Amino acid sequence: LSPKGDLLAFISDASGRADLFVQLFSRNLGPVGKPIQVFSYPRSVQASPTFRPDGKKIAFVSDKEGTPHIFLIDTPYPGRETSSRPICLTKKYRHNTCPAWSPDGTKLAYSAMIDGIRQIVIYDFLTQEEIPLTTGASHKENPSWAPNSNHIIYNTVDPSSSELFIINLKQKKPLQITSGPGKKHYPAWEPTMG
């Protein structure tokens, strides 16, 4: 759902491939009109669309270049349906997934394969740099930002367990916040906390 609550972004495989769409949405009426196709590419899969906090851009995952990368595209609206061509943000690492916007809209956190291990990486829109945030032997994924844009929560992925960690962007020291039996996934911050 877009920040204003007027658009839904989703993936549909009705064409036989996973394409990116947006749907105009009214909280009172539900869907309005027909979905707008935002991006499609032959023999490729699109996934994980997420709106920039101002609603003007959508980040999403596509494997159109062979392995998953994160792309950025303008958000189309009815009457302005021709969106821009997508821009590939991730060029340094492979297998980039799980994009998440910082609340201030200046950064994007995601999971990327670095030396065979999935780490949390930050794309900084001011410097256009891809900056690894985590290290270590455990795979990490599903980053979620604190409302202050200074901390990220994520989960590790191991065969025997998955735990939640919080990391400060400046200190880069992860703090484990869960333990015990069972796997923990898909953490999310409460919007007013942080």
C-alpha positions as CSV (number, residue, x, y, z in Angstrom):
1,L,0.0,0.0,0.0
2,S,1.4,3.4,-0.9
3,P,2.0,5.9,1.9
4,K,-1.2,7.9,1.0
5,G,-3.2,4.7,0.9
6,D,-4.4,5.3,-2.7
7,L,-2.3,2.7,-4.6
8,L,-1.6,-1.0,-4.1
9,A,1.5,-2.5,-5.7
10,F,1.4,-6.3,-6.4
11,I,2.8,-9.1,-8.5
12,S,0.5,-11.0,-10.8
13,D,1.3,-14.1,-12.9
14,A,-1.9,-14.0,-15.0
15,S,0.2,-13.6,-18.1
16,G,2.3,-16.7,-17.3
17,R,5.1,-14.6,-15.8
18,A,5.3,-12.6,-12.6
19,D,4.7,-8.9,-13.6
20,L,4.5,-5.8,-11.5
21,F,1.2,-3.9,-11.3
22,V,-0.4,-1.0,-9.3
23,Q,-4.1,-0.7,-8.5
24,L,-5.8,2.6,-7.6
25,F,-7.5,2.0,-4.3
26,S,-10.1,3.8,-2.2
27,R,-10.5,3.0,1.5
28,N,-14.3,3.4,1.1
29,L,-14.8,1.8,-2.4
30,G,-11.9,-0.7,-2.6
31,P,-10.2,-1.1,-6.0
32,V,-11.0,1.6,-8.6
33,G,-10.6,0.9,-12.3
34,K,-8.2,-1.7,-13.8
35,P,-4.7,-2.5,-12.6
36,I,-1.8,-0.6,-14.3
37,Q,1.1,-2.8,-15.5
38,V,4.3,-1.1,-14.2
39,F,6.9,-3.6,-15.4
40,S,7.1,-6.8,-17.4
41,Y,10.1,-8.5,-19.0
42,P,10.1,-11.8,-21.0
43,R,11.2,-14.9,-19.0
44,S,11.8,-12.9,-15.8
45,V,10.2,-12.8,-12.4
46,Q,9.4,-9.6,-10.5
47,A,8.9,-9.6,-6.7
48,S,8.8,-7.6,-3.4
49,P,7.5,-4.2,-4.6
50,T,7.8,-1.4,-2.0
51,F,6.9,2.3,-2.2
52,R,9.3,5.1,-1.3
53,P,8.0,7.0,1.7
54,D,6.8,9.9,-0.6
55,G,5.0,7.4,-2.9
56,K,6.7,8.6,-6.1
57,K,9.0,5.6,-6.7
58,I,8.7,1.8,-6.3
59,A,11.7,-0.4,-5.5
60,F,11.3,-4.0,-6.6
61,V,13.3,-7.2,-7.3
62,S,13.7,-8.6,-10.8
63,D,15.8,-11.3,-12.3
64,K,15.7,-9.9,-15.8
65,E,19.5,-9.7,-15.8
66,G,19.9,-13.3,-14.8
67,T,20.1,-13.1,-11.0
68,P,17.9,-11.0,-8.6
69,H,18.7,-7.3,-8.5
70,I,16.8,-4.3,-7.1
71,F,15.3,-1.8,-9.5
72,L,13.7,1.6,-9.1
73,I,10.8,2.9,-11.2
74,D,8.4,5.8,-11.2
75,T,5.0,5.2,-9.7
76,P,2.4,5.4,-12.4
77,Y,-1.0,7.0,-11.7
78,P,-4.2,7.0,-13.8
79,G,-3.7,9.7,-16.4
80,R,0.0,9.4,-16.0
81,E,0.4,5.7,-16.7
82,T,3.6,5.6,-18.7
83,S,6.3,5.0,-16.1
84,S,10.0,5.4,-16.6
85,R,12.3,2.6,-17.5
86,P,13.5,0.8,-14.3
87,I,17.0,1.7,-13.0
88,C,19.1,-1.1,-11.5
89,L,20.4,0.0,-8.2
90,T,22.4,-3.1,-7.2
91,K,25.6,-3.6,-9.2
92,K,28.2,-4.7,-6.7
93,Y,26.7,-7.9,-5.3
94,R,24.6,-10.9,-6.4
95,H,21.2,-12.2,-5.4
96,N,19.8,-9.0,-4.0
97,T,16.4,-9.4,-2.4
98,C,14.1,-8.1,0.4
99,P,14.2,-4.3,-0.3
100,A,13.1,-1.9,2.5
101,W,13.1,1.9,2.4
102,S,14.4,4.0,5.3
103,P,11.5,6.2,6.7
104,D,13.4,9.3,5.5
105,G,13.6,7.9,2.0
106,T,17.4,8.4,1.7
107,K,18.4,4.7,1.9
108,L,17.3,1.2,0.9
109,A,18.2,-1.9,3.0
110,Y,18.3,-5.3,1.3
111,S,19.9,-8.7,1.5
112,A,22.7,-9.5,-0.9
113,M,25.1,-12.4,-1.4
114,I,28.7,-11.5,-0.4
115,D,31.3,-14.2,-0.5
116,G,28.7,-16.9,-0.3
117,I,26.8,-15.4,2.7
118,R,23.6,-13.3,2.5
119,Q,24.3,-10.0,4.3
120,I,22.3,-6.9,4.9
121,V,23.5,-4.1,2.6
122,I,22.5,-0.4,2.5
123,Y,22.1,1.5,-0.8
124,D,22.6,5.2,-0.1
125,F,20.8,7.4,-2.6
126,L,23.0,10.5,-1.7
127,T,26.3,8.7,-2.5
128,Q,24.9,5.9,-4.7
129,E,27.1,3.5,-2.7
130,E,26.2,-0.1,-1.8
131,I,27.5,-0.4,1.8
132,P,27.6,-3.8,3.7
133,L,26.1,-3.4,7.1
134,T,26.5,-7.0,8.5
135,T,29.3,-9.6,8.5
136,G,29.6,-13.1,9.9
137,A,28.8,-16.6,8.9
138,S,25.0,-16.6,9.3
139,H,22.7,-15.6,6.4
140,K,20.7,-12.5,7.0
141,E,17.5,-11.3,5.4
142,N,14.2,-9.3,5.8
143,P,15.5,-6.0,7.0
144,S,13.1,-3.5,8.6
145,W,13.8,0.1,9.6
146,A,13.2,1.8,12.9
147,P,11.2,5.0,12.5
148,N,14.3,7.1,13.3
149,S,16.1,5.6,10.3
150,N,19.1,4.8,12.6
151,H,18.4,1.1,13.4
152,I,17.5,-2.0,11.4
153,I,16.0,-5.3,12.6
154,Y,16.6,-8.4,10.6
155,N,16.5,-12.2,10.9
156,T,19.3,-14.7,10.5
157,V,18.8,-17.9,8.5
158,D,20.5,-21.1,9.7
159,P,19.5,-24.8,9.3
160,S,18.8,-25.2,13.0
161,S,17.6,-21.8,14.1
162,S,16.7,-18.3,12.9
163,E,16.9,-15.3,15.3
164,L,16.2,-11.6,15.3
165,F,18.9,-9.0,15.6
166,I,18.9,-5.1,15.8
167,I,21.9,-3.2,14.4
168,N,22.8,0.5,14.6
169,L,23.8,1.9,11.3
170,K,26.7,3.9,12.8
171,Q,28.2,1.4,15.2
172,K,27.4,-1.7,13.1
173,K,27.2,-3.9,16.2
174,P,24.3,-6.4,16.0
175,L,22.3,-7.1,19.2
176,Q,20.5,-10.4,19.4
177,I,17.0,-10.0,20.7
178,T,15.5,-13.5,20.5
179,S,16.7,-17.0,21.4
180,G,15.3,-20.4,22.1
181,P,13.4,-22.9,20.0
182,G,11.6,-22.1,16.8
183,K,12.6,-20.0,13.8
184,K,11.9,-16.2,13.8
185,H,11.3,-14.4,10.5
186,Y,9.9,-11.2,9.0
187,P,10.4,-8.7,11.8
188,A,8.8,-5.3,11.6
189,W,9.0,-2.1,13.6
190,E,5.9,-0.5,15.2
191,P,5.7,2.9,13.3
192,T,6.0,5.2,16.4
193,M,8.8,3.3,18.1
194,G,12.6,3.5,17.4
